[in-house]
Amino acid sequence: ETGVTQTPRHLVMGMTNKKSLKCEQHLGHNAMYWYKQSAKKPLELMFVYSLEERVENNSVPSRFSPECPNSSHLFLHLHTLQPEDSALYLCASSQDLGREQYFGPGTRLTVT
Amino acid sequence: GESVGLHLPTLSVQEGDNSIINCAYSNSASDYFIWYKQESGKGPQFIIDIRSNMDKRQGQRVTVLLNKTVKHLSLQIAATQPGDSAVYFCAERESRSSYKLIFGSGTRLLVRP
């Protein structure tokens, strides 16, 4: 195991639902990341936090809202998603920005 | 724009043979490279990394080679095992001052018994 956990592992939600993805890292890292992984596409960086401060908001639609209450936890709040948002959402952490990143198992999201 | 790419989407090898997975990058300022392995249903797993001031780095059964002249990165797996079957990604850090990793599309490695 990498020391990064994500819940839930699978999520099916309607376009009008509100849900949240949770990530927790047990590595004592200072930086955390959200990525989107779609079929046959490279990993897309969504958000980056360093010491609980957001340092990257990579042109992500406002229906995705991140939250980092402390250096060990990261949330991704979801609201009025579209079917094309269906993907694997991966959380990662690194000791500091720019260091190697360790990934969680991901949340498989399906928007119906 | 700058990108990381992979030459082959799928590589099939016989168990026990050596595997070589290739990656081309275009950003000459990239200073740090990582190989990840992603098995079905799991997140990417860190395998090995290399900095741009090195040409070669070895791990357990894996070797990464970096050729900055032609902007090429490769991952060599010795004595490939069924458990090596996965998708392999290379990633590059844009520059020494950047924290962003740019990922390639991945190569699927299939190990034949």
Interface residues (C-beta under 8 A of the other chain):
Chain A: T2 V4 Q6 A31 K40 K41 P42 L43 L45 V48 S50 V55 E56 L90 A92 L97 G98 E100 Q101 Y102 F103 G104 P105 G106
Chain B: V4 Y32 I34 Y36 G41 K42 G43 P44 Q45 F46 D49 F89 R93 S98 Y99 K100 L101 I102 F103 G104 S105 G106
